[in-house]
Amino acid sequence: MILYRPVGTKELGLIEKSGYKAFPPRLPEQPIFYPVLNEKYADEIAKNWNVKYNDDHKGYVTRFEVEDDFCKKYESHVVGAAYHEELWVPAEELDEFNRHIVGKIEIISEYASE
């Protein structure tokens, strides 16, 4: 399954430290890791959230693949418009989720405030 994850510069730095093979652990106040199922939604988050709320006013969209059979254990949720679809992974399962990433996490878009 191809998934997308909008991130800020700090999270991207931690992904880079993993060799682009893993997402960093969630913060205590973040019980869910939620990659999104389409690029359009990921772009919206990166442009409208990451650029606005990160200190450096930058946002990135990453794309990655996870083994299809592994993804079946997680529910997808529509959280707004029909295309606002997320896969909800409990934070305590993120290490296992990372082990099922196929290949590397790639950066496909970058946004900054003007």
C-alpha positions, 0 to 999 in steps of 0.5 A, spaced: 500 500 500 502 506 498 501 511 503 503 519 504 505 522 511 505 530 511 511 532 516 515 538 518 522 539 518 524 536 525 520 530 523 523 530 516 530 530 520 529 524 524 526 520 518 533 522 515 537 519 521 533 513 520 536 512 513 529 514 510 527 507 513 522 509 519 518 514 522 520 517 529 516 515 535 510 519 537 510 524 542 506 522 549 500 526 547 500 523 540 497 516 541 496 515 533 500 515 527 496 517 521 499 516 514 494 518 509 491 514 503 492 520 498 497 525 495 491 531 495 490 530 502 497 530 504 499 536 500 493 540 504 496 538 510 503 540 509 501 547 506 495 548 511 498 546 517 505 544 517 507 551 513 503 555 518 505 552 525 512 549 524 517 554 526 521 554 520 514 555 516 516 549 511 512 542 510 513 536 506 510 530 503 513 523 504 511 517 500 512 510 502 510 503 501 508 498 506 506 491 505 499 490 503 497 484 508 500 488 514 496 494 513 489 490 513 490 490 520 489 497 521 482 501 520 482 507 515 478 513 517 475 519 513 476 525 517 473 530 513 471 530 506 471 523 502 478 524 500 481 525 507 482 518 509 487 516 514 490 509 516 490 509 524 496 506 527 496 506 535 503 509 537 505 503 540 505 499 534 509 504 530 516 500 531 512 494 528 509 498 522 516 501 520 519 494 519 514 493 514 516 499 510 518 497 503 524 500 500 525 508 503 521 513 505 521 519 499 520 526 499 515 528 494 513 535 495 516 541 499 512 547 501 514 554 504 510 560 506 511 566 501 
